[in-house]
């Protein structure tokens, strides 16, 4: 699967309250663990599906993300990173 049309935080656990580990650039390829998908009740009360993924590619540090331009300062890939993303924001997924 792919990250959708926007850069995405890879989080330490499922949910927007979890800390961001890295920022994955839009359209990057990721490996999704389909057995991990779970619905999380967000602070707004909305149910959001989250999935555990593995990513190995260029990334941005969450603290350096440019709010207007997105992920512009890429770091070279190291070891694969495992974390959680909003499943609906992956390309090919629908509500």
C-alpha positions as CSV (number, residue, x, y, z in Angstrom):
1,X,0.0,0.0,0.0
2,X,0.9,3.7,-0.2
3,X,0.7,6.7,1.9
4,X,-2.0,9.0,0.5
5,X,-1.7,12.5,-0.9
6,X,-0.4,14.0,2.4
7,X,2.7,13.3,4.5
8,X,1.7,11.1,7.5
9,X,2.8,10.8,11.1
10,X,3.9,7.2,12.0
11,X,2.8,7.0,15.6
12,X,4.0,4.9,18.5
13,X,0.5,3.4,19.1
14,X,-3.0,3.6,17.5
15,X,-4.6,7.1,17.9
16,X,-3.8,10.8,17.4
17,X,-2.8,11.2,21.1
18,X,0.2,8.9,20.5
19,X,3.6,10.4,19.8
20,X,4.9,10.7,16.2
21,X,8.0,8.6,15.6
22,X,8.7,9.9,12.1
23,X,6.9,11.6,9.2
24,X,6.5,9.5,6.1
25,X,6.4,11.4,2.8
26,X,3.2,11.3,0.7
27,X,3.0,8.4,-1.9
28,X,5.7,6.3,-0.1
29,X,5.3,2.5,-0.1
30,X,4.5,0.8,3.2
31,X,3.9,-2.7,4.4
32,X,0.6,-3.0,6.2
33,X,-0.1,-5.7,8.8
34,X,-3.8,-6.3,7.9
35,X,-4.4,-8.4,11.1
36,X,-3.5,-5.3,13.3
37,X,-6.4,-3.0,12.1
38,X,-8.4,-1.8,15.0
39,X,-10.9,1.0,15.6
40,X,-9.9,3.7,18.1
41,X,-12.2,6.3,19.7
42,X,-10.5,9.6,19.2
43,X,-10.9,12.6,21.5
44,X,-13.6,14.0,19.2
45,X,-15.6,10.8,19.7
46,X,-15.1,9.6,16.1
47,X,-14.1,6.0,15.5
48,X,-11.0,5.8,13.4
49,X,-9.4,2.6,12.0
50,X,-5.6,2.3,12.7
51,X,-3.2,-0.2,11.3
52,X,0.4,-1.2,12.2
53,X,2.8,-0.7,9.3
54,X,6.5,-1.2,8.5
55,X,8.3,1.6,6.6
56,X,11.9,1.7,5.3
57,X,12.6,4.8,3.3
58,X,13.4,8.5,3.5
59,X,11.6,10.3,6.3
60,X,11.3,13.6,8.2
61,X,11.6,14.3,11.8
62,X,8.3,15.4,13.3
63,X,9.9,18.5,14.9
64,X,11.1,19.7,11.5
65,X,7.9,19.3,9.5
66,X,7.1,22.5,7.6
67,X,3.3,23.1,8.1
68,X,2.9,24.7,4.6
69,X,5.2,22.6,2.5
70,X,5.2,19.3,4.4
71,X,8.1,16.9,4.5
72,X,10.9,18.8,2.9
73,X,14.0,17.8,4.9
74,X,14.4,14.1,4.2
75,X,16.7,11.8,6.2
76,X,18.2,8.8,4.6
77,X,16.5,5.5,5.5
78,X,18.0,3.4,8.3
79,X,16.5,0.3,9.9
80,X,12.8,-0.3,9.1
81,X,10.4,1.6,11.5
82,X,7.2,0.0,12.8
83,X,4.3,2.1,14.0
84,X,0.7,3.0,13.5
85,X,-1.1,5.1,10.9
86,X,-4.7,6.1,10.2
87,X,-5.8,3.3,7.8
88,X,-8.2,5.5,5.9
89,X,-5.4,7.8,4.8
90,X,-3.6,5.0,2.9
91,X,-4.2,5.1,-0.8
92,X,-6.7,2.6,-2.1
93,X,-8.7,2.8,1.2
94,X,-12.1,4.3,1.4
95,X,-14.4,5.3,4.3
